[in-house]
């Protein structure tokens, strides 16, 4: 008996979806891979400040924190410029490659041409601000590629899988390269020579990623794919008012923002080095364990992401977010209870306890990755809903508005972590892996490592209760958008006939 061919999303939903080729999706998301290479370089910035520019450690931290304020201010400006500009050959490649060029020149000016030349802090700050401009330009344009490439719900999740794969694999690989290849060649010291060699190599590698990303978006990078649908296309203007309207009038975006921000704050606090010292070094007694687990978790995490993409494509981003957030919350609760009941210092000495702890931890990491994938598809849904709601296609505006809040949240992470450890007695010195475990350290570690994420997931679930863009509603959104585009095209055709 012959099997019936599986229906496409367009056939199942009754919507003619815009689809991308698999290689286009894989190539386009290499922009994220390029960005991750620079992310690794920025992680070396504190060493560069001290070794190459003579900036004190305390002042270095202050500079990097204050420049985040500039980063938050420049994002909306760049978003409005990107929304307004339309080149005949498109805009994504211009801003992606232009941003890469600016950030690359700034990195070379900082790491290679300006380091150890006596230029000092003013030069460093100026070049770092230039880097931020290029970085923001590239990142905003890169995050626009997904919504423009495809509106097929099954493919949108696939876009996020590729983006997530690059986000995990690239920094892991390049961090190993800097530690294993470049560092030993310079006496295991973060010297100016080591940092310069690393920067030159990384910028060259990022160029390959960037070129492939531009090739991936070439077919869809056309003005008609950025068109509005309820205003005169020739006179359509985007202003700060549109950004304010997205923030105040787009209900799904508000709930998506609350969900994403609560999760992000928990993850940022959890990832602070001082929290890792408490959890892995003091309580479990193996400081290197956290890094090893992070590497081990990448492969199963990618498997979870692929499965999660299929789930999100079939059931919608809201259903995927809610289902897997519940799973995260339950697994984190199980781990918290486990750590309270068992002596954490004995876990690594008992095979059964070790297997139990690591198995649940890896499952939690995988489930968290599914939530990340669903969050990316949700942003694309919000962009299409805004097109339906206001008639304006605002991928850069939505992205920048979210990034502003994201950066504010990120900047609070270190302060919350340091404030929390100060409450348990670490007011003048930082926790060290050799410190003795205590009840206050145990409770604070679990509160920050598992408790804060549990709170974030709970807030996310509450926010999702009123989020209306489920699978069924998004089908209707796409139908309405298609109808409005057809109506606008018909009106323009009639106008052209009259003028002729």
C-alpha positions in Angstrom: 0.0 0.0 0.0 1.5 3.4 -1.0 2.1 5.9 1.7 0.6 9.3 1.4 3.3 12.0 1.2 3.5 14.1 4.4 1.8 17.5 4.1 3.9 20.6 4.1 3.2 23.4 6.6 1.6 25.4 3.8 -0.7 22.6 2.9 -1.6 21.8 6.5 -2.2 25.4 7.5 -3.7 26.8 4.2 -1.0 29.5 4.1 1.6 30.1 1.4 4.7 30.3 3.6 7.9 31.9 2.6 10.6 29.2 2.8 14.4 29.1 2.7 16.7 26.4 1.6 18.5 24.4 4.3 21.9 25.6 3.2 20.7 29.2 3.3 19.6 28.8 6.9 22.9 27.1 7.9 25.0 29.8 6.2 22.9 32.8 7.3 23.3 31.9 11.0 27.1 31.8 10.6 26.8 35.5 11.4 26.2 34.3 15.0 29.3 32.2 14.7 31.3 35.2 13.6 29.9 37.2 16.6 30.8 34.4 19.0 34.4 34.6 17.9 34.5 38.3 18.9 32.7 37.3 22.1 35.7 35.1 23.0 38.1 38.0 22.2 36.1 40.4 24.4 36.5 37.8 27.2 40.3 38.5 26.9 39.7 42.3 27.1 40.5 42.6 30.8 43.9 41.1 30.2 44.5 43.5 27.3 43.6 46.5 29.4 46.1 45.6 32.0 49.0 44.2 29.8 48.6 46.5 26.8 47.3 49.8 28.2 48.3 49.8 31.9 44.8 50.1 33.2 44.3 48.9 36.7 42.0 45.8 37.2 39.4 47.8 39.2 39.3 50.5 36.6 39.1 47.9 33.8 35.9 46.4 35.3 34.4 49.9 35.6 35.2 50.8 32.0 33.6 47.6 30.7 30.5 48.2 32.8 30.0 51.8 31.8 30.5 51.1 28.1 27.4 48.8 28.3 25.4 51.9 28.9 26.6 53.3 25.6 25.8 49.9 24.0 22.2 50.3 25.3 21.9 53.8 23.9 23.3 53.1 20.5 21.0 50.1 19.8 17.8 52.0 19.2 19.6 54.6 17.0 21.1 51.9 14.8 17.8 50.0 14.7 16.0 53.1 13.3 18.7 53.7 10.7 18.5 50.0 9.6 14.7 50.2 9.4 14.8 53.5 7.4 17.5 52.5 4.9 16.6 50.5 1.8 19.3 49.7 -0.8 18.5 48.3 -4.2 20.6 45.3 -3.3 19.0 44.9 0.2 20.2 45.9 3.6 21.1 42.8 5.6 24.5 42.2 3.8 25.4 45.9 4.1 24.9 46.2 7.8 26.1 42.6 8.6 29.4 43.1 6.7 29.7 46.8 7.5 29.3 46.0 11.2 31.9 43.2 10.9 34.4 45.6 9.2 34.0 48.2 11.9 34.3 45.8 14.8 37.3 44.0 13.1 39.2 47.3 12.6 38.5 48.3 16.2 39.7 44.9 17.5 42.9 45.2 15.5 43.4 48.8 16.7 43.0 47.5 20.3 44.9 44.2 20.2 47.5 44.7 17.5 48.2 48.3 16.4 47.6 50.2 19.7 48.6 47.7 22.4 51.8 48.4 24.4 52.5 51.7 22.6 51.7 54.0 25.5 48.4 55.3 24.1 46.6 54.6 27.4 43.0 54.5 28.7 41.5 57.3 26.5 42.6 55.5 23.3 41.3 52.2 24.7 37.9 53.6 25.6 37.5 55.3 22.2 38.4 52.2 20.2 36.1 50.0 22.4 33.2 52.4 21.7 33.9 52.0 18.0 33.8 48.2 18.5 30.4 48.5 20.2 29.0 50.4 17.3 30.2 47.8 14.8 29.1 45.0 17.1 25.6 46.3 17.5 25.2 47.0 13.8 26.2 43.4 12.9 24.2 41.8 15.7 20.9 43.6 14.9 21.2 42.8 11.2 22.2 39.2 11.9 19.2 38.7 14.2 16.9 40.0 11.5 17.8 37.2 9.1 15.5 34.6 10.6 12.2 36.5 10.3 13.1 37.6 6.8 14.3 34.1 5.6 11.2 32.2 6.4 7.8 32.5 8.1 7.2 28.7 7.9 6.8 27.6 11.6 8.7 24.4 11.0 11.7 26.2 9.5 11.7 29.0 12.0 12.6 26.6 14.7 15.4 25.2 12.5 16.9 28.7 12.2 17.2 28.8 15.9 18.8 25.4 16.1 21.6 26.5 13.7 22.0 29.7 15.7 22.2 27.8 18.9 24.7 25.3 17.5 27.0 28.2 16.5 26.5 29.9 19.9 27.7 26.9 21.8 30.3 25.2 19.5 32.2 28.3 18.2 33.1 29.9 21.6 33.9 26.5 23.0 36.2 25.7 20.1 37.9 29.1 20.0 38.4 29.2 23.8 40.2 25.9 23.5 42.3 27.3 20.6 43.4 30.3 22.6 44.2 28.2 25.7 45.8 25.2 24.0 47.5 26.7 21.0 48.4 30.4 21.6 48.9 30.5 25.4 51.6 27.8 25.6 53.5 29.6 22.7 53.9 32.6 25.0 54.9 30.9 28.2 51.4 30.4 29.5 51.1 34.2 30.0 48.5 36.5 28.6 51.1 38.8 27.0 50.5 41.5 24.4 52.1 39.2 21.8 49.8 36.3 22.7 46.7 38.6 22.6 47.8 40.2 19.3 48.4 36.8 17.6 45.0 35.5 18.9 43.2 38.6 17.6 44.7 38.4 14.1 43.8 34.7 13.8 40.3 35.2 15.1 39.5 38.1 12.9 40.6 36.2 9.9 38.4 33.2 10.9 35.4 35.5 11.5 35.8 36.8 8.0 35.1 33.3 6.6 32.0 33.0 8.7 30.8 36.5 7.7 31.2 35.9 4.0 29.3 32.7 4.2 26.5 34.4 6.2 26.2 37.1 3.5 25.9 34.4 0.9 23.2 32.7 2.9 20.9 35.8 2.9 21.7 37.0 -0.7 18.5 35.6 -2.3 16.1 37.2 0.2 18.0 40.4 0.9 15.8 42.6 -1.3 13.7 45.7 -0.5 10.4 44.0 -1.1 11.0 41.6 1.8 11.2 44.5 4.2 8.1 46.3 2.9 5.2 47.5 5.2 1.7 46.6 4.3 -0.7 49.3 5.5 1.2 52.5 4.6 2.6 54.0 1.5 5.7 52.0 0.9 7.5 54.9 -0.7 6.9 57.2 2.3 6.9 54.7 5.1 8.9 56.1 8.0 10.0 54.5 11.2 10.6 56.6 14.3 11.2 56.3 18.1 7.4 56.4 18.4 7.2 53.0 16.7 9.7 51.6 19.2 7.6 53.0 22.0 4.4 51.6 20.5 6.0 48.1 20.2 7.0 48.3 23.9 3.6 49.7 25.1 1.0 48.4 22.7 2.2 45.0 21.6 0.9 42.7 24.3 2.7 39.5 23.1 6.0 41.4 22.9 5.5 42.6 26.5 5.0 39.0 27.7 7.8 37.7 25.6 10.0 40.4 27.1 9.0 39.5 30.7 9.6 35.8 30.0 13.0 36.3 28.3 14.2 38.9 30.9 13.4 36.8 33.9 15.2 33.7 32.4 18.2 35.8 31.3 18.7 37.4 34.7 18.8 33.9 36.3 21.2 32.6 33.8 23.5 35.6 34.0 23.7 35.3 37.8 24.2 31.6 37.6 27.1 32.0 35.1 29.1 34.4 37.3 32.5 32.9 38.2 32.0 33.6 41.9 28.8 31.4 41.8 30.7 28.7 40.0 33.4 28.8 42.8 30.7 28.3 45.4 29.0 25.5 43.6 31.7 23.5 42.0 34.8 24.5 44.0 33.6 24.7 47.6 30.5 22.4 47.7 31.4 19.7 45.2 35.2 20.0 45.7 36.2 20.1 42.0 36.6 23.6 40.5 37.3 22.3 37.0 34.1 20.2 37.0 31.9 23.1 35.8 34.0 23.7 32.7 34.2 20.0 31.9 30.4 19.6 32.3 29.8 22.6 30.0 31.8 20.9 27.2 30.2 17.5 27.8 26.7 19.1 27.7 27.1 20.6 24.3 26.4 17.5 22.2 23.3 16.3 24.1 22.2 19.9 24.2 22.3 20.1 20.4 20.3 16.9 20.2 17.7 18.4 22.6 17.7 21.6 20.4 16.9 19.6 17.3 14.1 17.7 19.0 12.8 21.0 20.5 12.8 22.6 17.0 10.6 19.8 15.7 8.3 20.2 18.7 8.1 24.0 18.3 7.4 23.6 14.6 4.6 21.2 15.2 3.0 22.8 18.3 4.1 26.4 18.1 6.6 28.5 20.1 4.2 29.1 23.0 3.5 25.5 23.6 7.2 24.6 23.3 8.1 27.3 25.8 5.4 26.4 28.3 6.0 22.6 28.1 9.8 22.7 28.4 9.8 25.5 31.0 7.7 23.2 33.2 10.3 20.4 32.6 13.1 22.8 33.5 11.3 23.9 36.7 10.7 20.3 37.8 14.2 19.1 37.1 15.8 22.1 38.9 13.5 21.5 41.9 14.6 17.8 41.9 18.2 18.9 41.9 17.7 21.4 44.7 16.0 18.8 46.9 18.7 16.3 46.0 21.5 18.7 47.1 19.7 19.6 50.3 19.1 15.9 51.3 22.6 14.6 50.3 25.9 15.8 51.6 27.2 17.6 48.5 30.8 16.9 49.5 30.2 13.2 49.1 28.6 13.3 45.7 31.8 12.8 43.7 32.9 10.0 46.0 29.8 7.9 45.4 29.2 6.5 41.9 25.4 6.3 42.2 25.1 9.9 43.5 27.5 11.1 40.8 25.5 9.5 38.0 22.2 10.7 39.5 23.4 14.3 39.8 25.0 14.5 36.4 22.2 12.8 34.6 19.6 15.2 35.9 21.9 18.2 35.4 22.5 17.3 31.7 18.7 16.8 31.2 18.2 20.2 32.7 20.8 21.8 30.4 19.1 20.1 27.4 15.6 21.3 28.4 17.0 24.8 28.9 18.3 24.7 25.3 14.8 23.8 24.0 13.5 26.9 25.8 16.2 29.0 24.1 15.2 27.6 20.7 11.5 28.3 21.4 12.3 31.9 22.5 14.0 32.6 19.2 11.0 31.5 17.2 8.7 33.5 19.5 10.6 36.7 18.6 9.9 36.0 14.9 6.2 35.5 15.7 6.1 38.8 17.6 7.6 40.6 14.6 5.0 39.1 12.3 2.2 40.0 14.8 3.5 43.6 14.8 3.3 43.6 11.0 -0.3 42.5 11.3 -1.1 44.9 14.1 0.5 48.1 12.9 1.2 47.4 9.3 4.9 47.9 9.7 7.6 45.3 9.4 10.0 46.2 12.3 12.5 43.3 12.8 15.3 45.7 13.8 13.1 47.7 16.1 11.8 44.6 17.9 15.3 43.2 18.2 16.8 46.5 19.5 14.0 47.0 22.0 14.5 43.5 23.4 18.3 44.0 23.4 18.1 47.2 25.5 16.2 45.4 28.3 18.5 42.3 27.8 21.6 44.5 28.4 20.2 46.2 31.5 19.4 42.7 32.9 22.9 41.4 32.0 24.6 44.4 33.7 22.7 43.6 36.9 23.9 40.0 37.0 27.4 40.6 38.5 26.0 43.1 41.1 23.4 40.6 42.3 25.9 37.8 42.5 28.5 39.8 44.4 25.8 41.3 46.7 24.5 37.8 47.5 27.9 36.4 48.4 28.5 39.5 50.6 25.4 38.6 52.6 27.1 35.3 53.6 30.3 37.0 54.8 32.5 37.5 51.7 32.7 41.3 52.1 36.4 41.9 51.8 37.7 38.8 50.0 36.2 36.6 47.2 35.3 33.0 47.8 38.1 30.5 46.9 37.8 26.8 46.0 39.8 25.9 49.1 37.2 27.5 51.5 35.3 25.2 53.8 31.6 24.5 53.0 29.0 25.8 55.4 25.2 26.0 55.7 25.0 29.6 54.5 27.2 28.8 51.5 25.1 25.8 50.7 21.8 27.7 50.9 23.0 30.8 49.0 24.6 28.6 46.3 21.4 26.6 45.7 19.3 29.8 45.9 21.4 31.4 43.1 22.2 28.3 41.0 18.8 26.7 41.1 16.4 28.9 43.0 16.8 32.0 40.9 16.3 30.0 37.6 13.2 28.4 39.2 11.8 31.8 40.0 12.6 33.0 36.4 10.8 30.0 34.9 7.8 30.5 37.2 7.6 34.2 36.0 7.9 33.0 32.4 5.0 30.5 32.9 2.8 33.3 34.4 3.7 35.6 31.5 2.8 32.9 28.9 -0.7 32.5 30.4 -1.8 35.6 28.6 0.4 35.2 25.5 -2.0 34.7 22.6 0.3 33.8 19.7 -0.2 30.1 19.9 0.0 27.8 16.8 -3.6 28.5 15.8 -3.4 32.3 16.2 -0.1 32.5 14.2 -1.8 30.7 11.3 -4.5 33.4 11.3 -1.8 36.2 11.6 0.0 34.8 8.5 -3.3 34.7 6.6 -4.2 38.3 7.5 -0.7 39.5 6.5 -1.0 37.7 3.2 -4.4 39.2 2.5 -3.2 42.7 3.4 -0.2 42.3 1.1 -2.5 41.2 -1.8 -4.8 44.1 -1.2 -1.9 46.6 -1.2 -0.5 45.1 -4.4 -3.9 45.3 -6.1 -4.3 49.0 -5.0 -0.8 49.8 -6.3 -1.6 48.1 -9.6 -4.8 50.1 -10.0 -2.9 53.3 -9.3 -0.3 52.5 -11.9 -3.1 51.8 -14.5 -4.8 55.1 -13.7 -1.5 57.0 -14.0 -0.7 55.3 -17.2 
